[in-house]
Amino acid sequence: MTLGRAFLLPIIFGVVVGAQSPSDSALQSIHADSIRADMRFLADDLLEGRGTGSRGYELAAKYVASRFESMGLAPAGDDDSYFQAVSLTRASLVERQTSLVLVSSQRRRTLSFARDFLTFASVAHDHVRVMSDVVFLGYGITAPERTYDDYGALNVRGKIVAVLPGTPPSFSGDARAYYGALAVKQENALLHGAVGILHLNPTDDPLWELWIRFIRSGSVDWRRDARGPDGVAMLSAAASAALFNGTRMSLPDIVEARSVPSVSRAIESTIADHHAARA
């Protein structure tokens, strides 16, 4: 009698543990080694960066599709496949027709592409030309949930805004990652009516050479409504400092003081003429 009970308990226990939900079963099929193996292949130089439409991209896509199939995932793409065809536009910058000129009451300075500034080929426009006053706006961030707004009551409609990289020191975690993104700052500038944005660099950007290679590889995107101003450029440390020549505070002084919003009008009298053409 006692022996029978001893055998019955593990049998019942085994039935309860074995009755797992589909989600539990799926979670148990995920292993760190498997993820590591997938990432090692997809990040390999063999795929040449997986640029959109490139041979490396096609190899990566076919690999992911085969992994989906091996996991038993049902295809939901075109023609009962794992793929969906979309129309994309490729744009390349014509560097010899791309310029940026800073004009102040003191001097006119023509910047050199790649050395002093970088800009991106637009998939929406063959030619972009923007000429307007420049307004320095700190980090160029509007974060209502943090009661923080670099724009405040300033009217920047029709202007070019110049912004610092990153976020204020008080931002951290997800807020720093989100509000520090170039695309988010560009979209915010557009929402405030700006026609251009200059991304400043108070110090030399260690990724500058990588940016040059990225820009020269061309842009690939689908045509859509603008998500940023027409004129977008990144300035080198030297060009960023030159933008503040003749103003009451230098760029290093502003960064050191950490009183960004209080100097929003520091370079309003400067004119920037930005012209970019795509192939």
C-alpha positions as CSV (number, residue, x, y, z in Angstrom):
1,M,0.0,0.0,0.0
2,T,2.7,2.4,1.0
3,L,4.8,1.3,-1.9
4,G,2.0,2.0,-4.4
5,R,1.7,5.6,-3.1
6,A,5.4,6.1,-3.5
7,F,5.2,5.2,-7.2
8,L,2.0,7.1,-7.8
9,L,3.4,10.5,-6.8
10,P,6.1,10.8,-9.4
11,I,3.7,9.6,-12.1
12,I,1.2,12.4,-11.3
13,F,4.0,14.9,-10.9
14,G,5.3,14.0,-14.3
15,V,1.9,14.6,-16.0
16,V,1.6,18.0,-14.5
17,V,5.0,19.2,-15.5
18,G,4.7,17.8,-19.0
19,A,1.5,19.8,-19.7
20,Q,3.2,22.9,-21.0
21,S,1.7,25.6,-23.1
22,P,2.9,26.2,-26.7
23,S,4.6,29.4,-25.5
24,D,6.6,27.5,-22.8
25,S,7.6,24.9,-25.4
26,A,8.8,27.7,-27.7
27,L,10.8,29.4,-25.0
28,Q,12.5,26.1,-24.1
29,S,13.6,25.8,-27.8
30,I,15.6,29.0,-27.6
31,H,19.3,28.5,-26.7
32,A,22.1,31.0,-26.4
33,D,24.4,28.9,-28.5
34,S,21.9,28.8,-31.4
35,I,21.5,32.6,-31.3
36,R,25.2,33.1,-31.1
37,A,25.7,30.9,-34.2
38,D,23.1,32.9,-36.2
39,M,24.6,36.2,-35.2
40,R,28.1,35.1,-36.0
41,F,27.1,34.2,-39.5
42,L,24.9,37.3,-40.2
43,A,27.7,39.6,-38.8
44,D,30.5,37.9,-40.8
45,D,32.4,40.0,-43.4
46,L,31.4,37.4,-46.0
47,L,28.0,39.2,-46.1
48,E,29.7,42.5,-46.9
49,G,27.7,44.6,-44.5
50,R,24.3,43.3,-45.8
51,G,23.5,46.6,-47.6
52,T,20.0,46.8,-49.0
53,G,19.8,45.1,-52.4
54,S,23.4,43.8,-52.2
55,R,24.6,40.2,-52.7
56,G,25.3,40.0,-48.9
57,Y,21.8,41.2,-48.2
58,E,20.3,38.5,-50.4
59,L,22.4,35.8,-48.7
60,A,21.3,37.0,-45.2
61,A,17.7,37.1,-46.2
62,K,17.8,33.5,-47.6
63,Y,19.6,32.4,-44.5
64,V,16.9,33.9,-42.2
65,A,14.2,32.4,-44.3
66,S,15.7,28.9,-44.0
67,R,15.9,29.4,-40.3
68,F,12.2,30.3,-40.2
69,E,11.4,27.2,-42.1
70,S,13.5,25.0,-39.9
71,M,11.6,26.3,-36.8
72,G,8.3,25.5,-38.5
73,L,7.1,29.1,-39.0
74,A,4.4,29.4,-41.6
75,P,5.3,31.7,-44.6
76,A,3.2,34.8,-44.9
77,G,4.9,36.6,-47.8
78,D,4.4,36.9,-51.5
79,D,3.5,33.6,-53.3
80,D,3.5,31.7,-50.1
81,S,7.1,32.6,-49.3
82,Y,8.9,34.4,-46.5
83,F,9.6,37.4,-48.6
84,Q,7.6,40.6,-49.5
85,A,8.7,42.7,-52.5
86,V,8.8,46.4,-52.0
87,S,9.9,49.2,-54.4
88,L,13.0,51.1,-53.3
89,T,14.8,54.1,-54.6
90,R,18.6,54.4,-54.6
91,A,20.3,57.8,-54.4
92,S,24.0,58.8,-54.5
93,L,25.4,62.2,-53.7
94,V,27.1,64.2,-56.5
95,E,29.9,65.6,-54.4
96,R,31.1,68.2,-56.9
97,Q,27.6,69.8,-56.8
98,T,27.3,69.6,-53.0
99,S,28.2,72.7,-51.0
100,L,27.7,74.4,-47.7
101,V,28.6,78.1,-47.1
102,L,28.5,80.0,-43.8
103,V,28.0,83.7,-44.2
104,S,28.2,86.2,-41.3
105,S,28.7,89.9,-41.0
106,Q,32.5,89.2,-40.7
107,R,33.2,86.7,-43.4
108,R,32.0,84.1,-45.9
109,R,33.3,80.6,-45.4
110,T,32.9,77.8,-48.0
111,L,33.1,74.4,-46.3
112,S,34.6,71.4,-47.9
113,F,32.6,68.2,-48.2
114,A,34.1,65.3,-46.2
115,R,36.6,67.5,-44.4
116,D,34.2,70.2,-42.9
117,F,30.7,68.8,-43.5
118,L,28.7,65.7,-44.5
119,T,25.3,65.5,-45.9
120,F,23.1,62.7,-47.2
121,A,21.7,61.9,-50.6
122,S,17.9,62.4,-50.7
123,V,15.6,59.8,-52.2
124,A,12.8,62.3,-52.3
125,H,14.5,65.2,-54.2
126,D,17.0,65.4,-57.1
127,H,18.3,68.8,-55.8
128,V,18.0,70.4,-52.4
129,R,18.9,74.0,-51.8
130,V,18.3,75.7,-48.5
131,M,19.4,79.3,-47.5
132,S,18.3,80.8,-44.2
133,D,19.3,82.1,-40.8
134,V,20.7,79.6,-38.3
135,V,19.4,79.4,-34.8
136,F,21.3,77.4,-32.2
137,L,18.9,75.3,-30.2
138,G,20.9,73.3,-27.7
139,Y,20.2,69.6,-28.2
140,G,17.2,70.2,-30.4
141,I,15.0,68.1,-28.1
142,T,11.3,68.4,-27.2
143,A,10.4,65.9,-24.4
144,P,7.1,66.8,-22.9
145,E,7.1,63.9,-20.4
146,R,10.3,65.4,-19.0
147,T,9.1,69.0,-19.2
148,Y,12.1,69.7,-21.4
149,D,12.0,71.7,-24.6
150,D,14.9,73.3,-26.3
151,Y,12.6,75.1,-28.8
152,G,10.5,76.8,-26.1
153,A,8.7,79.8,-27.5
154,L,11.2,80.3,-30.3
155,N,9.8,80.6,-33.8
156,V,12.1,78.7,-36.1
157,R,9.8,78.4,-39.0
158,G,11.8,78.8,-42.2
159,K,15.1,78.7,-40.3
160,I,18.0,76.3,-40.1
161,V,18.5,74.9,-36.6
162,A,21.9,73.9,-35.2
163,V,21.9,71.2,-32.5
164,L,24.4,69.5,-30.2
165,P,24.9,65.7,-30.4
166,G,23.3,63.5,-27.7
167,T,21.1,64.6,-24.9
168,P,21.4,66.6,-21.7
169,P,23.2,64.8,-18.8
170,S,19.9,64.4,-17.0
171,F,18.6,62.0,-19.7
172,S,19.6,58.3,-19.3
173,G,18.7,54.9,-20.6
174,D,15.9,54.7,-23.2
175,A,15.3,58.5,-23.1
176,R,19.0,59.2,-24.0
177,A,18.9,56.6,-26.8
178,Y,15.7,57.9,-28.3
179,Y,16.1,61.6,-28.0
180,G,19.7,61.5,-29.0
181,A,19.0,59.9,-32.4
182,L,19.7,62.1,-35.4
183,A,16.4,61.0,-37.1
184,V,14.3,62.0,-34.0
185,K,16.0,65.5,-33.9
186,Q,15.4,65.9,-37.6
187,E,11.7,65.0,-37.3
188,N,11.3,67.4,-34.4
189,A,12.9,70.2,-36.4
190,L,10.5,69.6,-39.2
191,L,7.5,69.6,-36.8
192,H,8.7,73.1,-35.6
193,G,8.8,74.4,-39.2
194,A,12.6,74.4,-39.7
195,V,13.9,74.0,-43.3
196,G,17.3,72.7,-42.3
197,I,19.3,71.2,-39.4
198,L,23.0,71.2,-38.7
199,H,24.3,68.5,-36.4
200,L,27.3,70.0,-34.5
201,N,30.3,68.2,-33.2
202,P,32.0,70.0,-30.3
203,T,34.9,67.5,-30.6
204,D,36.3,65.4,-33.4
205,D,33.9,62.6,-34.2
206,P,35.7,59.2,-34.0
207,L,33.1,57.8,-36.5
208,W,33.7,60.6,-39.1
209,E,35.5,58.3,-41.6
210,L,32.8,55.7,-41.2
211,W,30.2,58.3,-41.9
212,I,32.0,59.2,-45.1
213,R,32.1,55.6,-46.3
214,F,28.4,55.2,-45.4
215,I,27.3,58.3,-47.3
216,R,29.4,57.5,-50.3
217,S,27.8,54.0,-50.5
218,G,24.5,55.8,-51.3
219,S,21.1,55.8,-49.8
220,V,18.4,53.3,-50.3
221,D,14.8,53.9,-49.1
222,W,11.2,53.9,-50.2
223,R,9.6,57.2,-51.2
224,R,7.5,58.6,-48.4
225,D,6.6,61.9,-46.8
226,A,9.5,63.8,-45.4
227,R,10.6,62.9,-41.9
228,G,13.0,65.7,-41.6
229,P,13.9,69.1,-43.1
230,D,15.2,69.3,-46.7
231,G,18.6,70.5,-45.6
232,V,20.5,68.1,-43.3
233,A,24.2,68.3,-42.6
234,M,26.8,67.2,-40.1
235,L,29.6,69.6,-39.2
236,S,33.1,68.7,-38.2
237,A,34.5,70.0,-34.9
238,A,36.4,72.9,-36.7
239,A,33.3,73.9,-38.8
240,S,31.1,73.7,-35.7
241,A,33.4,76.0,-33.9
242,A,33.5,78.4,-36.9
243,L,29.7,78.7,-36.8
244,F,30.1,80.5,-33.5
245,N,32.8,83.0,-34.6
246,G,31.8,86.5,-33.7
247,T,29.1,85.4,-31.2
248,R,29.1,86.2,-27.5
249,M,30.0,82.6,-26.6
250,S,32.1,80.0,-28.3
251,L,30.9,76.4,-28.8
252,P,33.4,75.1,-26.1
253,D,32.1,77.7,-23.7
254,I,28.5,76.6,-24.3
255,V,29.3,72.9,-23.8
256,E,31.4,73.8,-20.6
257,A,28.6,76.0,-19.2
258,R,25.9,73.3,-19.8
259,S,23.4,76.2,-20.0
260,V,22.4,75.4,-23.5
261,P,18.8,76.8,-23.6
262,S,19.9,80.2,-22.4
263,V,22.0,80.8,-25.5
264,S,19.5,79.7,-28.1
265,R,19.9,82.9,-30.1
266,A,23.7,83.0,-30.2
267,I,24.1,82.6,-34.0
268,E,20.8,83.8,-35.3
269,S,22.5,86.3,-37.6
270,T,24.5,83.7,-39.5
271,I,23.4,82.6,-42.9
272,A,23.9,79.0,-44.2
273,D,23.6,78.1,-47.9
274,H,23.3,74.4,-48.3
275,H,23.0,72.7,-51.7
276,A,23.0,69.0,-52.3
277,A,22.4,67.1,-55.6
278,R,21.8,63.4,-56.1
279,A,22.7,61.1,-59.0
